[in-house]
């Protein structure tokens, strides 16, 4: 198989398991197992000395076009491959369907280490990659966004390159741009804020008071820090935080705004006043009400799952819990809000950005936050009802909901010719 990889096999196994539970039609199942379109490119770009030229691989995969244009990030990473991109495109299809967005899933990547590139090299690489996929993307075809190793600057370069070649400014070709070129307010904090918007509904379901609830956050990047800030605004106590510089703890809770300022000035949380340093691994096993893993994948495994004491886990990162650990936690009564629902705030506000760009009319931050909260909580209630109906955990229920929506659209559109 062209996209054979461990991540693709895992995504496929997950799909097959849920398709069986949902009683998915065999023909539909076969059509959803593989991407509809996959583009592989190789291209050169000049290094800063202008004497050397590197040739790199690039990818763009569109899993499903049935729901509308496709949507998904572009990552720059040294080990990215077609199988990884295909798997992530499939997962984006389900994520968009779960929250009711009119997109199919897509993903892109360039096999390069962005940490080894200067800003000028990043720009040349981005613009050449854009030219290689330019006929594949567009505001009504496929709308990229930032991902691992890319940011709003990269999105601005893609938008500018695309616009230059079509002969007019087209901000809706990408999302996650700077506001100066059509980006949306509240996009940067959308994933963390969207996640915590589910906390009141989650707490009500498990019988946990929100006011005074203790929260531990692993990872203090865009997802973690804004999740922590939103949690304190709800009245929670953020008692532990970690990032690449270490982990800190304070039973009384942190002033998250001061902690954010500290990390900006000191490039990390290490040394923050009125805090106790702890082993980063110990943060996951603290006796807290809510644990938010918002760093990397596979941090809760069979090796530490028996030590987890949180009542609720809300997945800010993608895949922070291994399959085996997930089953153990669910059987032990831990309520998990899965990544495919919990971190959908990012793509939801990306959708808002796309809509605003198409209309050339921009919303206020309060409008965006209100609409984000409405969409996320509606999706949460729908997934919760699905979990009750099928007697499953929230992760399985979310996938059932997403795959069922896609199936309904497939059946409605039929087969051509």
C-alpha positions as CSV (number, residue, x, y, z in Angstrom):
1,X,0.0,0.0,0.0
2,X,1.4,3.4,-1.0
3,X,0.7,5.0,2.4
4,X,1.7,2.0,4.5
5,X,2.9,3.3,7.9
6,X,2.3,2.6,11.6
7,X,0.1,5.7,12.0
8,X,-2.0,4.8,9.0
9,X,-2.4,1.2,10.2
10,X,-3.5,2.5,13.6
11,X,-6.0,5.0,11.9
12,X,-7.3,2.2,9.7
13,X,-7.8,-0.2,12.7
14,X,-9.6,2.5,14.6
15,X,-11.9,3.1,11.6
16,X,-12.6,-0.6,11.0
17,X,-13.5,-1.1,14.7
18,X,-15.9,1.8,14.8
19,X,-17.4,0.9,11.3
20,X,-18.2,-2.5,12.7
21,X,-20.0,-1.1,15.8
22,X,-21.9,1.4,13.6
23,X,-22.9,-1.3,11.1
24,X,-21.4,0.7,8.2
25,X,-22.3,-0.3,4.7
26,X,-19.5,-2.4,3.1
27,X,-19.3,-0.3,0.0
28,X,-19.1,2.9,2.0
29,X,-16.5,1.4,4.3
30,X,-14.3,0.5,1.3
31,X,-14.6,4.0,-0.1
32,X,-13.6,5.6,3.3
33,X,-10.6,3.4,4.0
34,X,-8.3,5.2,1.6
35,X,-7.7,8.9,0.6
36,X,-9.4,10.2,-2.6
37,X,-6.4,12.1,-3.7
38,X,-2.7,12.1,-2.8
39,X,0.0,14.3,-4.3
40,X,3.8,13.5,-3.9
41,X,6.3,16.1,-5.1
42,X,10.0,16.6,-5.1
43,X,11.5,20.0,-5.5
44,X,14.7,22.0,-5.0
45,X,15.2,25.1,-2.9
46,X,18.3,27.3,-2.5
47,X,20.1,27.6,0.8
48,X,21.4,30.9,2.0
49,X,24.8,30.6,0.5
50,X,23.1,30.4,-3.0
51,X,25.7,27.8,-4.0
52,X,23.9,24.8,-2.6
53,X,20.5,23.5,-3.5
54,X,18.6,20.9,-1.5
55,X,15.9,18.6,-2.9
56,X,13.1,17.6,-0.6
57,X,9.9,15.6,-0.7
58,X,6.5,17.2,-0.2
59,X,3.0,15.8,0.2
60,X,-0.6,16.8,0.2
61,X,-3.4,14.3,0.8
62,X,-7.1,14.9,0.5
63,X,-9.0,12.1,2.3
64,X,-12.6,13.1,1.4
65,X,-14.2,15.6,-0.9
66,X,-17.8,14.7,-0.2
67,X,-18.5,17.2,2.6
68,X,-17.0,20.2,0.8
69,X,-13.5,21.5,0.3
70,X,-10.8,19.7,2.3
71,X,-9.1,21.2,5.4
72,X,-5.9,20.4,7.3
73,X,-2.5,21.5,8.3
74,X,0.9,21.5,6.7
75,X,3.8,20.2,8.7
76,X,7.5,20.6,8.2
77,X,9.3,17.7,9.9
78,X,12.4,15.6,9.1
79,X,10.5,12.3,9.3
80,X,7.2,13.2,7.6
81,X,6.0,10.7,5.1
82,X,3.0,9.8,2.9
83,X,1.6,7.3,5.3
84,X,1.6,9.8,8.2
85,X,0.0,12.5,6.1
86,X,-2.7,10.1,4.9
87,X,-3.5,9.0,8.4
88,X,-3.8,12.6,9.7
89,X,-6.0,13.5,6.7
90,X,-8.4,10.7,7.6
91,X,-8.5,11.8,11.2
92,X,-9.3,15.4,10.1
93,X,-12.3,14.1,8.1
94,X,-13.8,12.6,11.3
95,X,-12.9,15.7,13.4
96,X,-14.6,18.1,11.0
97,X,-17.6,15.9,10.8
98,X,-17.9,15.5,14.6
99,X,-18.2,19.3,15.1
100,X,-20.4,19.7,11.9
101,X,-18.0,21.6,9.7
102,X,-18.5,21.6,5.9
103,X,-15.0,20.1,5.2
104,X,-13.4,16.9,4.4
105,X,-10.0,16.1,5.9
106,X,-6.6,16.9,4.3
107,X,-3.0,17.1,5.5
108,X,0.3,18.2,3.9
109,X,4.0,18.0,4.8
110,X,7.5,18.7,3.7
111,X,10.3,16.4,4.8
112,X,12.7,18.9,6.2
113,X,13.9,19.9,9.7
114,X,12.7,23.5,10.1
115,X,15.1,24.1,13.0
116,X,18.0,23.8,10.5
117,X,16.6,26.5,8.2
118,X,16.9,30.3,8.4
119,X,13.8,32.5,8.1
120,X,14.8,33.3,4.5
121,X,15.2,29.6,3.7
122,X,11.9,28.8,5.3
123,X,10.3,31.4,3.0
124,X,11.9,30.1,-0.2
125,X,11.0,26.5,0.8
126,X,7.4,27.5,1.5
127,X,6.9,29.4,-1.7
128,X,8.3,26.6,-3.8
129,X,6.2,24.0,-2.1
130,X,3.1,26.2,-2.7
131,X,3.9,26.3,-6.4
132,X,4.2,22.5,-6.5
133,X,0.7,22.1,-5.0
134,X,-0.9,25.2,-6.3
135,X,-3.4,23.4,-8.6
136,X,-4.4,21.1,-5.6
137,X,-5.4,23.9,-3.2
138,X,-7.8,26.8,-3.2
139,X,-10.6,28.4,-1.1
140,X,-13.1,26.1,-2.7
141,X,-10.8,23.1,-3.1
142,X,-8.4,22.6,-0.1
143,X,-7.5,25.1,2.6
144,X,-4.2,24.5,4.5
145,X,-3.4,25.7,8.0
146,X,-0.4,25.7,10.4
147,X,0.8,22.4,11.9
148,X,4.0,21.0,13.4
149,X,6.9,23.2,12.3
150,X,4.8,25.9,10.6
151,X,3.2,29.1,11.8
152,X,1.2,32.1,10.7
153,X,4.2,33.5,8.8
154,X,4.3,30.3,6.6
155,X,0.5,30.7,6.0
156,X,1.1,34.3,4.9
157,X,3.8,33.2,2.4
158,X,1.5,30.6,1.0
159,X,-1.4,33.1,0.7
160,X,0.9,35.6,-1.0
161,X,2.4,33.1,-3.5
162,X,-1.0,31.7,-4.4
163,X,-2.5,35.2,-4.8
164,X,0.4,36.4,-6.9
165,X,-0.1,33.5,-9.4
166,X,-3.9,33.8,-9.6
167,X,-3.7,37.5,-10.1
168,X,-5.7,38.7,-7.1
169,X,-5.5,38.6,-3.3
170,X,-7.1,35.4,-2.1
171,X,-6.9,35.3,1.8
172,X,-9.3,32.4,2.0
173,X,-6.8,30.0,0.5
174,X,-5.3,29.3,4.0
175,X,-6.2,29.9,7.6
176,X,-4.1,30.6,10.6
177,X,-2.8,33.8,9.0
178,X,-1.8,37.0,10.8
179,X,-4.8,39.3,11.3
180,X,-3.1,41.9,9.0
181,X,-3.7,39.7,6.0
182,X,-7.1,38.2,6.8
183,X,-6.4,36.1,9.8
184,X,-9.1,35.9,12.5
185,X,-8.9,37.2,16.0
186,X,-8.9,34.4,18.7
187,X,-7.4,31.9,16.3
188,X,-4.1,31.5,18.2
189,X,-5.9,30.6,21.5
190,X,-8.8,28.7,19.8
191,X,-7.7,25.1,20.6
192,X,-7.1,25.7,24.3
193,X,-10.2,27.9,24.7
194,X,-12.4,25.4,22.8
195,X,-11.2,22.6,25.0
196,X,-12.0,24.4,28.2
197,X,-15.4,25.5,26.9
198,X,-16.3,21.8,27.4
199,X,-15.3,21.8,31.0
200,X,-18.6,23.0,32.5
201,X,-20.6,20.3,30.5
202,X,-18.0,17.7,31.4
203,X,-18.0,18.6,35.1
204,X,-21.8,18.5,35.2
205,X,-21.8,15.0,33.7
206,X,-19.4,13.6,36.2
207,X,-20.7,15.6,39.2
208,X,-17.7,17.8,39.6
209,X,-17.9,21.4,40.8
210,X,-16.1,23.7,38.4
211,X,-15.4,26.4,41.0
212,X,-12.2,25.3,42.8
213,X,-11.6,22.3,40.6
214,X,-7.9,21.5,40.5
215,X,-6.2,21.3,37.1
216,X,-2.8,20.1,35.9
217,X,-1.6,21.0,32.4
218,X,1.2,19.2,30.6
219,X,2.6,21.5,27.9
220,X,2.5,25.3,28.0
221,X,2.5,26.1,24.3
222,X,-0.5,27.7,22.5
223,X,-2.9,24.9,23.6
224,X,-1.7,24.5,27.2
225,X,-1.3,28.1,28.2
226,X,-4.7,29.2,26.8
227,X,-6.4,26.2,28.3
228,X,-4.9,27.1,31.7
229,X,-5.9,30.7,31.3
230,X,-9.5,29.8,30.4
231,X,-9.7,27.3,33.2
232,X,-8.8,30.0,35.8
233,X,-11.4,32.3,34.3
234,X,-14.0,29.6,35.1
235,X,-12.8,29.5,38.7
236,X,-10.6,26.5,38.5
237,X,-7.2,26.3,40.2
238,X,-4.3,25.4,37.9
239,X,-1.9,23.7,40.4
240,X,0.7,22.2,38.1
241,X,2.2,23.1,34.7
242,X,5.1,21.7,32.6
243,X,7.0,22.6,29.5
244,X,10.3,21.8,27.9
245,X,12.2,23.5,30.8
246,X,10.6,21.5,33.5
247,X,7.5,21.2,35.7
248,X,6.2,23.3,38.6
249,X,3.5,22.9,41.3
250,X,1.6,25.1,43.7
251,X,-1.3,23.7,45.8
252,X,-2.9,27.2,45.9
253,X,-3.0,27.5,42.1
254,X,-1.0,29.8,39.8
255,X,-1.7,33.2,38.5
256,X,-1.7,32.1,34.9
257,X,-1.4,35.6,33.4
258,X,1.8,36.2,35.4
259,X,3.1,32.7,34.4
260,X,2.5,33.5,30.7
261,X,4.4,36.8,31.1
262,X,7.2,34.9,32.9
263,X,7.5,32.3,30.1
264,X,7.7,35.1,27.5
265,X,10.5,36.8,29.3
266,X,12.4,33.7,30.4
267,X,11.6,31.3,27.6
268,X,10.0,28.8,29.9
269,X,8.3,28.2,33.2
270,X,11.5,27.2,35.1
271,X,12.2,29.4,38.1
272,X,8.7,30.9,38.3
273,X,8.3,32.4,41.8
274,X,6.2,30.7,44.5
275,X,6.4,27.3,42.8
276,X,7.9,24.0,43.6
277,X,9.8,22.1,40.9
278,X,8.6,18.6,40.3
279,X,9.6,15.8,38.0
280,X,7.7,16.4,34.7
281,X,6.6,12.7,34.7
282,X,5.0,13.2,38.1
283,X,2.7,15.9,36.8
284,X,0.6,13.2,35.0
285,X,0.0,11.3,38.3
286,X,-1.0,14.2,40.6
287,X,-4.2,13.9,42.5
288,X,-6.2,16.5,40.6
289,X,-9.7,16.8,39.3
290,X,-8.8,17.5,35.7
291,X,-5.6,16.6,33.7
292,X,-5.0,18.3,30.4
293,X,-2.1,16.6,28.4
294,X,-1.4,19.3,25.8
295,X,2.2,18.5,24.8
296,X,3.0,15.4,22.8
297,X,1.5,12.0,22.0
298,X,1.7,8.7,23.9
299,X,2.5,10.1,27.4
300,X,0.0,7.9,29.3
301,X,0.9,4.3,28.6
302,X,0.7,0.9,30.3
303,X,3.8,2.0,32.2
304,X,2.1,4.8,34.2
305,X,-1.6,4.3,33.7
306,X,-2.1,2.6,37.1
307,X,-0.7,5.8,38.8
308,X,-3.1,8.2,37.1
309,X,-5.4,9.8,39.7
310,X,-7.3,12.5,37.7
311,X,-11.0,12.2,37.6
312,X,-11.2,13.8,34.1
313,X,-8.7,13.8,31.2
314,X,-9.2,16.4,28.4
315,X,-6.9,15.7,25.5
316,X,-5.3,18.9,24.2
317,X,-2.5,17.0,22.4
318,X,-3.1,14.4,19.6
319,X,-3.0,10.9,20.9
320,X,-1.6,11.5,24.4
321,X,-3.1,8.2,25.7
322,X,-2.0,4.8,24.2
323,X,-4.8,2.4,23.2
324,X,-4.1,0.0,26.1
325,X,-4.0,2.8,28.7
326,X,-7.2,4.3,27.2
327,X,-9.1,1.1,27.9
328,X,-7.7,0.8,31.4
329,X,-8.6,4.3,32.3
330,X,-12.2,4.0,30.9
331,X,-12.7,0.7,32.8
332,X,-11.4,2.5,35.9
333,X,-14.0,5.2,35.7
334,X,-11.9,8.1,34.4
335,X,-13.9,10.3,32.0
336,X,-11.9,11.1,28.9
337,X,-12.8,13.9,26.5
338,X,-10.9,12.6,23.4
339,X,-8.6,14.6,21.3
340,X,-10.7,14.4,18.2
341,X,-13.4,16.4,20.0
342,X,-11.5,18.2,22.7
343,X,-9.0,19.9,20.4
344,X,-11.4,20.7,17.6
345,X,-11.5,24.3,18.6
346,X,-8.6,25.1,16.3
347,X,-10.2,23.8,13.1
348,X,-13.5,25.4,14.2
349,X,-12.0,28.9,14.4
350,X,-10.2,28.1,11.2
351,X,-13.6,27.6,9.6
352,X,-14.7,31.0,11.1
353,X,-11.6,32.6,9.5
354,X,-12.4,31.0,6.1
355,X,-16.0,32.3,6.3
356,X,-14.9,35.8,7.2
357,X,-12.4,35.9,4.4
358,X,-15.0,34.8,1.8
359,X,-17.4,37.4,3.1
360,X,-14.7,40.1,3.6
361,X,-16.5,40.8,6.9
362,X,-14.8,40.2,10.2
363,X,-16.4,39.3,13.5
364,X,-15.5,40.5,17.0
365,X,-13.7,38.3,19.5
366,X,-16.9,37.9,21.6
367,X,-18.8,36.7,18.5
368,X,-16.1,34.1,17.7
369,X,-15.8,32.9,21.3
370,X,-19.6,32.6,21.6
371,X,-19.9,30.7,18.4
372,X,-17.0,28.4,19.3
373,X,-18.6,27.6,22.7
374,X,-21.9,26.9,21.0
375,X,-20.4,24.5,18.4
376,X,-18.1,22.7,20.8
377,X,-20.8,22.1,23.4
378,X,-23.4,21.0,20.8
379,X,-20.9,18.4,19.6
380,X,-20.1,17.3,23.1
381,X,-23.8,16.7,23.9
382,X,-24.2,14.8,20.6
383,X,-21.2,12.6,21.3
384,X,-22.4,12.0,24.9
385,X,-25.8,10.9,23.6
386,X,-24.1,8.6,21.1
387,X,-22.0,7.1,23.9
388,X,-25.2,6.4,25.9
389,X,-27.0,4.9,22.9
390,X,-24.2,2.5,21.9
391,X,-22.8,1.9,25.4
392,X,-19.3,3.0,24.5
393,X,-16.7,5.4,25.7
394,X,-16.5,9.0,24.4
395,X,-13.7,8.3,21.9
396,X,-15.6,5.6,20.2
397,X,-18.8,7.6,20.3
398,X,-17.1,10.6,18.7
399,X,-15.8,8.5,15.9
400,X,-19.2,6.9,15.4
401,X,-20.8,10.3,15.2
402,X,-18.2,11.6,12.7
403,X,-18.2,8.5,10.5
404,X,-22.0,8.4,10.5
405,X,-22.3,12.0,9.3
406,X,-19.9,11.3,6.4
407,X,-21.7,8.1,5.5
408,X,-25.0,10.0,5.3
409,X,-23.5,12.5,2.9
410,X,-22.0,9.7,0.8
411,X,-25.3,7.9,0.5
412,X,-27.2,11.1,-0.3
413,X,-24.8,12.0,-3.1
414,X,-24.7,8.5,-4.6
415,X,-22.2,7.2,-7.1
416,X,-21.3,8.9,-10.4
417,X,-21.8,7.8,-13.1
